[in-house]
Amino acid sequence: MAKKTENFESMMNKLEEIAALMDSEQLSLEQSMKYYEEGVKLCNKLYKALNEAEGKIKILTDNKEENFILNEE
C-alpha cells in the first residue's frame, strides 16, 4: 500500500500531538523513545519543506526583481 503524501499542516498537527503525549508524563520509556524518534523524523521533514518553500520564494522574488529592473529601464 502506498503511503499517503503528508502536507505541512498535517505533519505539524502530528508533531503537536506527539509533544502533548510526551508532556503527559504517562508514557513508558519505550513509548517516549518511539514518540521522540517519530518527532525528530517529522521535524526533519518539516525543515526540508520549509527550506524548499524558502528556495521557491527566493527564486520568485529574484525573478520579480529582475523583471522590475528591466521594466524601469
matplotlib code that plots the C-alpha trace (Angstrom):
import matplotlib.pyplot as plt

x = [0.0, 1.4, 2.0, -0.3, 1.6, 1.8, 1.3, 3.0, -0.1, -0.8, 2.8, 2.6, -0.6, 1.0, 4.1, 1.9, 0.0, 3.4, 4.5, 1.2, 1.6, 5.1, 4.1, 1.5, 4.3, 2.2, 4.4, 6.9, 10.5, 10.0, 6.9, 8.7, 11.6, 9.3, 7.5, 10.8, 12.1, 8.9, 9.0, 12.6, 11.7, 8.8, 11.0, 13.4, 10.5, 9.1, 12.6, 13.0, 9.6, 10.4, 13.7, 12.1, 9.4, 12.1, 14.0, 10.9, 10.1, 13.7, 13.5, 10.2, 11.4, 14.7, 12.8, 10.4, 13.2, 14.9, 11.7, 11.0, 14.5, 14.2, 10.8, 12.1, 14.9]
y = [0.0, 3.4, 5.9, 8.9, 12.1, 14.3, 18.0, 20.6, 21.2, 17.5, 17.0, 20.0, 18.6, 15.2, 16.8, 18.8, 15.6, 13.9, 16.8, 16.7, 13.0, 13.4, 16.2, 14.0, 12.1, 8.9, 7.1, 4.4, 4.9, 2.8, 4.8, 8.0, 6.9, 5.8, 9.2, 11.1, 9.3, 10.0, 13.6, 14.0, 12.5, 14.9, 17.9, 16.9, 16.6, 20.0, 21.6, 20.3, 21.5, 25.0, 25.1, 24.1, 26.8, 29.4, 28.4, 28.8, 32.1, 33.3, 32.3, 34.1, 37.2, 37.3, 36.9, 39.6, 42.0, 41.3, 41.9, 45.1, 46.5, 45.6, 47.3, 50.5, 51.0]
z = [0.0, -1.0, 1.8, 1.8, 0.9, 4.0, 3.8, 6.1, 8.2, 8.8, 9.9, 12.2, 13.8, 14.3, 15.9, 18.2, 19.2, 19.9, 22.1, 24.0, 24.6, 25.8, 28.1, 29.7, 31.6, 31.4, 28.8, 29.4, 28.5, 25.4, 24.3, 24.9, 22.8, 20.0, 20.0, 20.3, 17.2, 15.3, 16.3, 15.1, 11.8, 11.5, 12.4, 9.6, 7.1, 8.2, 8.0, 4.5, 3.4, 4.8, 3.0, -0.3, 0.2, 1.0, -2.1, -4.3, -2.8, -3.3, -7.0, -7.5, -5.6, -7.6, -10.9, -10.0, -9.0, -12.4, -14.3, -12.3, -13.0, -16.7, -16.9, -15.3, -17.9]

ax = plt.figure().add_subplot(projection="3d")
ax.plot(x, y, z, "-o")
ax.set_aspect("equal")
plt.show()
